[in-house]
């Protein structure tokens, strides 16, 4: 069953981004299947929407370091979890992003 990626009906403000978390690991490296209660909360996701950037003191907009489609790693308890159009997403500030995954 393939998961079809559609655009999301949200427009984040300032330096906020909307991230769709990637699935939690189902197995350990040794091949042990983890029950739902033992799975770690995912800390990686794909940016599905990004705001224009925060406004600086001189009135200009700071450019965003992440863009739609980037895979990012964020803090375990960062942002707010919401459901939009039947999809679980997380809204967080750009500063909550710890790193971009480069491939």
N, C-alpha and C positions, 0 to 999 in steps of 0.2 A: 504494500500500500504506500504509494508515494505521497509525500506531503507537499501540496502545491503552495508556493509562496506568492501571496498577493500583497499589494500595497495596503498599508494600514490607514485607517481614517483618523489619524491624530497628527497634529502639527505642534511639536514641542516648542516651548518658549525659551528664549535666551540661550543658555548653554546646556540645555537638557537634551537627552537622547532617549529614544525608545529602543530597548533591546529585547529580542526574542531569545530566551535562554535555550541553550543546547540541552539535549537529553542527558540525564544523570547516568553515570556508569552503571550498567546492569551486572557486570562481572568484575572480579578483581583481576590483577595481572596473572595470578595463579590459576584462574579459571573458575573460581568459586562464584556461584550466582548469589547476588545480594537481594534480600527481600526489600520491599519498598521502605520499611522503617529504618533500614540500615544504610540506605543510599544517601550520599552527601548531596547537599543543596548545590546545584550547578553554579559555577562561577565564570562560565564562558557563554557567550552569546553572539548573535549577529545583530548589528545595528539596522533597524528597519525604518527609522525616522530620526532626523536631527534638526535641532533648532538653528537659528541664524548665527548664534554666538552671543556672548555677553557684551553689554555696552560698557565701554571704558569711560573713565572720568572726563575725557575730552569729547565724548559723544560718538566716537567711532565704534564700530563693531569689531571685536576680536575674532579672528578666523578660528574655526573649529579644527581640532586635530584628528577627529574621526569623521567618517562619512558613511552614508548608507551602503550597506554591503560589507563593511569591515567586521572582522571577527575580533572581539575584545574580551579581556579578562577584567573582572571587576571584583570589588570587595564582597565578602560573603554576606554581609548584612546591609549592603548599600541599596539605596533606592526604594521605590514603592512597587509592590506587585499588584497588577490590575488585570482584568479580563476585558478585551476589546474584540468584538466580532467573533467571539468564541475562541480567541487565542490568548494564552497566558503571556503577558509581557511585563517588562520591568521598566520604569521610568527613573532615570538617574541623571545626575549632573555629570558633565564631562570630567570634572575633577575626581569623580568616583571611579573612573576607568584607570586601572593600574597599568595596562599594556595593550597594544594591538598585536594580534598574531600575524606574523609575516611568513608567507610561504614562498 
